[in-house]
Amino acid sequence: MSESQSRFIEDLDAQSTGVPVRVSLSRQTLLKRLADVVCLPESRINAFERAVTADLLVEMLSEAGVEDRARVAKRLSHLTEVPNSLVRRLIIDEVRVARALIEECETLNDSDLSYCARNGGHEHRMLLAARKNLAPILTEILIEQQDVRVIEVILKNTRASLSQMAVEAVVVLSQSQPQLIPLIIKRPEIRPSSAYVMFWWADAEVRRVILSRFAVNREVMQDAASDVFAMAADEGWQDALSRKALQFIERRQRNRAALARSPFDSLDAAIDEAARKGMTRHLAEEISYLAGIKPSTGAKMLRDRGGEPLAVLCKATGLPKASLRGLWQALRRPSQMADGSVHPELEHVLITFDVLATDRAQTVLRYWNWSLSSALSATLIRTLSKGEEVDLDGLTVPERAAMLAFAQDLKA
């Protein structure tokens, strides 16, 4: 019997008795050679030969050391096509093994990367989140894990693409994780619907960004629907769906019908009354009706901690700055400092009023009213008040906005 055969039999005996087997040069060499075979170009090896070799290599890797596995992963990371069995074996291995594949292998498909996202650990997901050209399906899976550090890396990754569902998931999470707000607001994928609802828990700086970047005008919609108003009027405004849409589009903000029923001569007069006597529930409802919004929307705006919604309300309804000061006074908010200067909070709201254009303010106000009142059905209110789980995927965009904005108020 030759020396090599004797050594082979000794190794088999050692395995059967549980004695550690020495890592032989032959094993390391064979691992390298099999990896070389897998890496051969298509002109040298067909798909079946590559697959069989990959299967054998996977079997050997299950007993190989970390350094050997890392060397194989590094070798495979430069392939244009890595056998699936090898990818699945190595991509969720220890991070020092998987790193080369996750960071350097550009030809991995979304299925393999999704497998890593679901079955890998925190460090694997951190590497995936920083990967170039991260597909929307991958960002969705990673964000579903609600690992805040991973989400932060994704949001900072300019080469990652976010789906609308991923954006909305981050917006929801930002209620409890405010550090995500400055990152998500910079993403090109975020839409006005998400920005308008995130407004309610964002800080002053982000609110300023939302009002300047997402407060769009409605000129194109108004031109497109200019003749539809007459059609709807001829039909007696019987179609509820078109009526709501036209209310969002139209130029006039104040409610003439509410004014005809009001004890006040104008919206300005109602605010003056509130400034003199203080804001009451009756006055808040009257101001809301005259401003063309629902009382629930008005209550949300008047209760807001920052005060910017008051600037939006006044600018959208054509009120002067004096009325904004009147609302501020009606809510008993501080207007002056000890030295007689304007209180910083009021000054910030007055600046917001100055920089907002009327039409853009109307867009924001009407979206809030649309989502926070029309979309907030009785069923959704009961669900939220009872603390039941809500299926976000089954809701429309305005319903999701209403659910998020009013959830805390309804549970309080």
URKACOR-V742508 format. One record per pair of residues at least 12 apart in sequence whose ideal C-beta (glycine too) atoms are under 10 Angstrom apart, sorted by the first residue. I is the first residue (numbers start at 1). J is the second residue. Records with the same first field share a line. If there is no record, write none. Layout:
BEGIN
I = J + J
END
This chain:
BEGIN
4 = 26
7 = 22 + 24 + 26
8 = 24 + 26
10 = 22
11 = 24 + 26 + 27
15 = 63
21 = 63
23 = 63 + 64 + 65 + 67 + 68
27 = 60 + 63 + 64 + 65 + 68
28 = 64 + 65 + 67 + 68 + 71
30 = 56 + 57 + 60
31 = 57 + 60 + 61 + 64 + 65 + 68 + 69 + 71 + 72 + 75
32 = 68 + 71 + 72 + 75
33 = 53 + 57
34 = 53 + 54 + 56 + 57 + 58 + 59 + 60 + 61 + 72
35 = 53 + 54 + 57 + 60 + 61 + 68 + 71 + 72 + 73 + 74 + 75 + 76 + 79 + 86
36 = 53 + 75
37 = 49 + 50 + 52 + 53 + 54 + 56 + 57
38 = 50 + 51 + 53 + 54 + 56 + 57 + 72 + 75 + 76 + 79 + 81 + 82 + 83 + 86
39 = 53 + 75 + 76 + 78 + 79 + 80 + 82
40 = 53 + 79
41 = 79 + 80
42 = 80 + 81
47 = 81 + 83
50 = 81 + 82 + 83 + 86
51 = 83 + 84 + 85 + 86
52 = 83
53 = 83 + 86
54 = 76 + 82 + 83 + 84 + 85 + 86 + 87 + 89
55 = 83 + 85 + 86
57 = 72 + 76 + 83 + 85 + 86 + 89
58 = 72 + 83 + 85 + 86 + 88 + 89 + 90
59 = 85 + 89
60 = 72
61 = 73 + 86 + 89 + 90 + 93 + 97
62 = 89
64 = 97
66 = 93 + 94 + 96 + 97
67 = 96 + 97
68 = 97
69 = 89 + 90 + 93 + 94 + 96 + 97 + 98
70 = 90 + 93 + 94 + 96 + 97 + 98 + 99 + 100
71 = 97 + 100
72 = 86 + 89 + 90 + 93 + 97 + 100
73 = 86 + 87 + 89 + 90 + 91 + 93 + 96 + 97 + 98 + 99 + 100 + 101 + 102 + 104 + 105
74 = 97 + 99 + 100 + 101 + 104 + 105
75 = 100
76 = 90 + 100 + 101 + 104 + 105
77 = 90 + 98 + 99 + 100 + 101 + 102 + 103 + 104 + 105 + 106 + 107 + 108
78 = 100 + 104 + 105 + 106 + 107
79 = 101 + 105 + 107 + 108
80 = 105 + 106 + 107
81 = 107 + 108 + 109
82 = 101 + 105 + 107 + 108 + 109 + 112
84 = 109 + 111 + 112 + 115
86 = 101
87 = 101 + 105 + 108 + 109 + 111 + 112 + 113 + 115 + 116
88 = 111 + 112 + 115 + 116 + 119
90 = 102 + 105 + 116
91 = 105 + 108 + 112 + 113 + 115 + 116 + 117 + 119 + 120 + 124 + 127 + 128
92 = 115 + 116 + 117 + 118 + 119 + 120 + 121 + 124
93 = 120 + 124
94 = 121 + 123 + 124
95 = 120 + 121 + 122 + 123 + 124 + 126 + 127
96 = 123
98 = 116 + 120 + 121 + 123 + 124 + 127 + 128
99 = 123 + 124 + 127
101 = 113 + 116 + 127
102 = 116 + 120 + 123 + 124 + 125 + 126 + 127 + 128 + 130 + 131
103 = 127 + 128 + 130 + 131 + 132
104 = 131
105 = 131
106 = 131 + 132 + 133
108 = 131
109 = 135
110 = 134 + 135 + 136 + 137 + 138 + 141
111 = 137
113 = 128 + 131 + 134 + 135 + 137 + 138 + 141 + 142
114 = 128 + 135 + 137 + 138 + 140 + 141 + 142
115 = 141
116 = 128 + 138 + 141 + 142
117 = 129 + 137 + 138 + 139 + 140 + 141 + 142 + 143 + 144 + 145 + 150
118 = 141 + 142 + 144 + 145
122 = 145 + 147 + 149 + 150
123 = 150
124 = 150
125 = 141 + 142 + 145 + 147 + 149 + 150 + 151 + 153 + 154
126 = 142 + 147 + 149 + 150 + 152 + 153 + 154
127 = 150 + 153
128 = 141 + 142 + 150 + 153 + 154 + 160
129 = 142 + 143 + 147 + 149 + 150 + 151 + 152 + 153 + 154 + 155 + 156 + 157 + 160
130 = 150 + 153 + 154 + 156 + 157 + 159 + 160
131 = 153 + 154 + 157 + 159 + 160
132 = 157 + 158 + 159 + 160
133 = 157 + 159 + 160 + 161
134 = 153 + 154 + 157 + 159 + 160 + 161 + 162
135 = 160 + 161 + 163
136 = 160 + 161 + 162 + 163 + 164 + 165 + 166 + 167 + 189
137 = 161 + 163 + 166
138 = 154 + 160 + 161 + 163 + 166
139 = 151 + 154 + 155 + 157 + 160 + 161 + 162 + 163 + 165 + 166 + 167 + 169 + 170 + 189
140 = 162 + 163 + 164 + 165 + 166 + 167 + 169
141 = 166
142 = 154 + 160 + 166
143 = 155 + 162 + 163 + 165 + 166 + 167 + 168 + 169 + 170 + 173
144 = 165 + 166 + 169
146 = 169 + 170 + 172 + 173 + 176 + 177
148 = 170 + 173 + 176 + 177 + 179 + 180
151 = 166 + 169 + 170 + 173 + 174 + 177 + 179 + 180 + 183 + 184
152 = 170 + 177 + 179 + 180 + 183
153 = 183
154 = 166 + 170 + 183 + 184 + 187
155 = 167 + 170 + 180 + 182 + 183 + 184 + 185 + 186 + 187
156 = 183 + 186 + 187
158 = 186 + 187 + 188
160 = 187 + 189
161 = 187 + 188 + 189
162 = 184 + 187 + 188 + 189 + 190
163 = 189
164 = 189 + 190 + 191 + 193 + 194 + 397
165 = 392 + 393
166 = 184 + 187 + 189
167 = 184 + 187 + 189 + 190 + 191 + 193 + 194 + 195
168 = 190 + 191 + 193 + 194 + 197 + 198 + 392 + 393 + 397 + 400 + 401 + 404
169 = 392
170 = 183 + 184 + 187 + 189 + 190 + 194 + 198
171 = 184 + 185 + 190 + 193 + 194 + 195 + 197 + 198 + 201 + 400 + 401 + 404
172 = 194 + 197 + 198 + 392 + 400 + 403 + 404 + 407
174 = 194 + 198 + 201 + 202 + 206 + 404
175 = 197 + 198 + 200 + 201 + 404 + 407 + 408
176 = 201
178 = 201 + 202 + 203 + 206
180 = 198
181 = 198 + 201 + 202 + 203 + 205 + 206 + 209
182 = 202 + 203 + 205 + 206 + 209
184 = 198 + 202 + 206
185 = 198 + 199 + 202 + 205 + 206 + 207 + 209 + 210 + 213 + 214
186 = 206 + 209 + 213
190 = 210 + 213 + 214
191 = 214 + 397
192 = 210 + 213 + 214 + 215 + 216 + 363 + 364 + 367 + 397
193 = 214 + 367 + 371 + 397 + 398 + 400 + 401
194 = 210 + 214 + 397 + 400 + 401 + 404
195 = 207 + 209 + 210 + 211 + 213 + 214 + 215 + 364 + 367
196 = 210 + 211 + 214 + 215 + 363 + 364 + 367 + 368 + 370 + 371 + 372 + 398 + 401 + 405
197 = 210 + 367 + 368 + 371 + 372 + 397 + 398 + 400 + 401 + 402 + 403 + 404 + 405
198 = 210 + 214 + 401 + 404 + 405
199 = 211 + 214 + 304 + 306 + 308 + 309 + 312 + 364 + 368 + 405
200 = 300 + 301 + 304 + 305 + 306 + 309 + 368 + 372 + 401 + 404 + 405 + 406 + 408 + 409
201 = 305 + 404 + 405 + 408
202 = 306 + 308
203 = 306
204 = 306 + 307 + 308 + 345 + 348 + 349 + 352
207 = 304 + 306 + 307 + 308 + 309 + 348 + 352
208 = 308 + 348 + 351 + 352 + 355
210 = 308 + 364
211 = 308 + 311 + 312 + 315 + 352 + 355 + 356 + 360 + 361 + 364
212 = 352 + 355 + 356 + 360
214 = 360 + 363 + 364 + 367
215 = 312 + 315 + 316 + 355 + 356 + 357 + 359 + 360 + 361 + 362 + 363 + 364 + 365 + 367
216 = 359 + 360 + 363 + 364 + 367
217 = 357 + 358 + 359 + 360 + 362 + 363
218 = 248 + 249 + 250 + 251 + 359 + 360 + 362 + 363 + 366
219 = 251 + 359
220 = 249
221 = 245 + 246 + 248 + 249 + 250 + 363
222 = 249 + 250 + 251 + 359
223 = 249
224 = 249
225 = 242 + 245 + 246 + 248 + 249 + 250
226 = 249
228 = 242 + 245 + 246 + 249
229 = 242 + 246 + 249 + 250
231 = 246
232 = 245 + 246
233 = 246
240 = 374
244 = 370 + 374 + 375 + 398
245 = 370
247 = 292 + 366 + 369 + 370 + 374
248 = 362 + 363 + 366 + 367 + 369 + 370 + 374
249 = 363 + 366
250 = 292 + 362 + 366
251 = 358 + 359 + 362
252 = 292 + 317 + 318 + 362
253 = 267 + 291 + 292 + 293 + 313 + 315 + 316 + 317 + 318 + 358 + 359 + 361 + 362 + 365 + 366
254 = 266 + 267 + 289 + 290 + 291 + 292 + 316 + 317 + 318 + 319
255 = 267 + 288 + 289 + 290 + 291 + 292 + 293 + 317
256 = 290 + 292
257 = 289 + 292
258 = 286 + 288 + 289 + 290 + 291 + 292
259 = 289 + 290
261 = 286 + 289 + 290
262 = 286 + 287 + 289 + 290
263 = 282 + 286
264 = 283 + 286 + 287 + 290
266 = 290 + 319
267 = 286 + 287 + 289 + 290 + 291 + 292 + 313 + 314 + 317 + 318 + 319 + 323
268 = 290 + 314 + 317 + 318 + 319 + 320 + 322 + 323 + 326
269 = 286 + 290 + 323
270 = 283 + 284 + 286 + 287 + 288 + 289 + 290 + 291 + 323 + 326 + 330
271 = 283 + 286 + 287 + 290 + 291 + 313 + 314 + 317 + 319 + 322 + 323 + 324 + 325 + 326 + 327 + 329 + 330
272 = 322 + 323 + 326 + 329 + 330
273 = 286 + 287 + 326 + 330
274 = 286 + 287 + 302 + 323 + 326 + 327 + 329 + 330 + 331
275 = 322 + 323 + 325 + 326 + 327 + 328 + 329 + 330 + 331
276 = 326 + 329 + 330
277 = 330
278 = 329 + 330 + 331 + 332
279 = 302 + 327 + 329 + 330 + 331 + 332
280 = 330
281 = 295 + 299
283 = 302 + 330
284 = 298 + 299 + 301 + 302 + 303 + 330 + 331
285 = 298 + 299
286 = 298
287 = 301 + 302 + 313 + 317 + 323 + 327 + 330
288 = 300 + 301 + 302 + 313 + 369 + 373
290 = 317
291 = 313 + 314 + 316 + 317 + 319 + 365 + 369
292 = 316 + 317 + 362 + 365 + 366 + 369
293 = 313 + 316 + 317 + 365 + 366 + 368 + 369 + 370 + 372 + 373
294 = 368 + 369 + 370 + 372 + 373 + 374 + 376
295 = 373
296 = 369 + 372 + 373 + 376 + 381 + 402 + 406 + 409
297 = 309 + 313 + 365 + 366 + 368 + 369 + 370 + 371 + 372 + 373 + 374 + 376 + 402 + 405 + 406
298 = 313 + 368 + 369 + 372 + 373
299 = 372 + 409
300 = 368 + 369 + 372 + 373 + 405 + 406 + 409
301 = 313 + 327 + 365 + 368 + 369 + 372
302 = 327 + 330 + 331
303 = 331 + 409
304 = 331
305 = 345
306 = 345 + 348 + 349 + 352
307 = 324 + 327 + 328 + 331 + 333 + 345 + 346 + 348 + 349 + 350 + 352
308 = 348 + 349 + 351 + 352 + 353 + 356 + 364
309 = 349 + 352 + 364 + 365 + 368
310 = 323 + 324 + 325 + 327 + 328 + 330 + 331 + 333 + 346 + 349 + 352 + 353
311 = 324 + 327 + 328 + 348 + 349 + 350 + 351 + 352 + 353 + 354 + 355 + 356 + 361
312 = 349 + 352 + 353 + 356 + 360 + 361 + 362 + 363 + 364 + 365 + 368
313 = 327 + 353 + 361 + 364 + 365 + 368
314 = 326 + 327 + 349 + 352 + 353 + 356 + 361
315 = 352 + 353 + 354 + 355 + 356 + 357 + 358 + 359 + 360 + 361 + 362 + 364 + 365
316 = 356 + 357 + 358 + 359 + 360 + 361 + 362 + 363 + 364 + 365 + 366 + 368 + 369
317 = 358 + 361 + 362 + 365
318 = 358 + 361 + 362
319 = 353
320 = 353
321 = 350 + 353 + 354
323 = 353
324 = 346 + 349 + 350 + 352 + 353
325 = 342 + 346 + 349 + 350 + 353
327 = 349
328 = 343 + 345 + 346 + 349 + 350
329 = 346
333 = 345 + 346 + 349
334 = 346
335 = 347
367 = 398 + 401
368 = 398 + 401 + 402 + 405
370 = 397 + 398 + 401 + 402
371 = 396 + 397 + 398 + 399 + 400 + 401 + 402 + 403 + 404 + 405 + 406
372 = 398 + 401 + 402 + 405 + 406
373 = 398 + 402 + 406
374 = 398 + 399 + 402
375 = 395 + 396 + 397 + 398 + 399 + 400 + 401 + 402 + 403
376 = 398 + 399 + 401 + 402 + 403 + 405 + 406 + 410
377 = 399 + 402
380 = 395 + 399 + 402 + 403 + 406 + 407 + 410
381 = 402 + 403 + 406 + 410
382 = 410
383 = 403 + 407 + 410
384 = 402 + 403 + 406 + 407 + 408 + 409 + 410 + 411
385 = 406 + 407 + 409 + 410 + 411 + 412
386 = 410 + 411
387 = 407 + 410 + 411
390 = 403 + 404 + 407
392 = 404
END
